[in-house]
Amino acid sequence: MTAISISKRGTITLPPEIRRALGLDLAKNPMMLVEMRSGGVFLQAAEAMPVRDIPIETINEWIAEDERGAEAFWGKAGKA
């Protein structure tokens, strides 16, 4: 566990060893996803990239996964 300070503006700085461990130092456009969870905050490394740079196979996998999830949801919702 590492304690880090928060500026008056709410800015935090991740220590270099954490940035390296998350691969943020290698990312072209590093970002963090922030999620509130029961009494705390969860940070997850992310990277912004243009859609044109995502392989079509990956996009098709995302669409198929989304369709499976929707089918599972609506299948269950229809049975209620």
C-alpha positions, 0 to 999 in steps of 0.5 A, a space after each residue: 500500500 502506498 499513501 499519496 497526497 491530493 492537491 487542493 484541486 483534487 489532483 493525484 500523482 501516481 508514483 513511477 513504480 506504479 505507472 510502470 507496473 500498470 504500463 502507463 509509461 508505455 501508453 501513447 495516451 494513458 488514462 485511468 478509469 475511476 469507479 466508486 465502490 463501497 466506501 472507496 475508489 477503484 482505479 484501472 489503467 486505460 488508454 485512449 485510441 482512435 477506433 480506426 486503430 482497433 483491429 476489426 477482429 477485436 471490434 467484431 468480438 466486442 459486438 458478439 459479446 455484447 449481443 450475447 449479453 443482450 440475448 441473455 438479459 432479454 431472455 431472462 427478462 422475458 421469462 419474468 
